[in-house]
Amino acid sequence: MRARDLMTTPVITVQPWTSAKEAAELLSMHGFTALPVVDDDDALIGIVTEADLIRGRIPADPRHAHEHREAAVAGKTVGDVMTSPATAMSTGTDVSDLCQALVDARIRAMPIVDGSAVVGIVTRGDVVRMLAREDTDIARDVQHRLEIYGGSGRWKIDVRDGCVHITDQYDDDTDRHVARLLALAVPGVIAADTAYAGEEQNR
């Protein structure tokens, strides 16, 4: 599966001159954790996260503030608080590589770009929702893709906890290889294997 199969698009972006308050409102309104920051040409130049926006924005209670602690200065615009440059990945990135990057960099959202233009975003939440898909929904999507490729009535699909087993009525290694690749491209599939029905009947 590729980033293009999972990303949210179109993606809501902000500019460096967008106010921090407006960015916070967008995050709150849509339930996002981050917003890509773009320039006049829609090229990615940074990312602004929940953490960026809350840093220094809530004043300390004066009754309990430490005497010698300096008050943090809150940035007024996205440009004041954003992380730049931002890490991004292309639409053709393998989702497994994208997930590894989210974990390794300890980030919650990955902008997806086509060249330098932002075309989507993938969040940890998107990945979790994909992994939580019902097996029946996964089986339906796999069946649909395989019927387009090799006709109806040819394939038997069994899905358990995201693992897909495909049984082919015909003995064709090339077709089974393609069937496995098609299944792996379906959101929620974590593994896929294939077998020839004749071999399974002889076991």
RAJOWO-V664334 format. One line per field, one symbol per residue. phi: phi as a letter, one per 40 degrees, with the letter a starting at -180 (. if undefined). A space follows every 50 residues. Layout:
phi = ???
This chain:
phi = .bdccbccacbcbbbdcccccccccccccbgcbabcbbcccgccbaabbd cccccgcbcccccbccccccccccccbdccbccacccabccccccccccc cccccfbcabcbbbgbccbaabbdccccccccdcdcccccccdccccccb gcgcbbbbbbfgcbbbbbcbcbccccccdcccccccdhcbaabbacdccc ccc
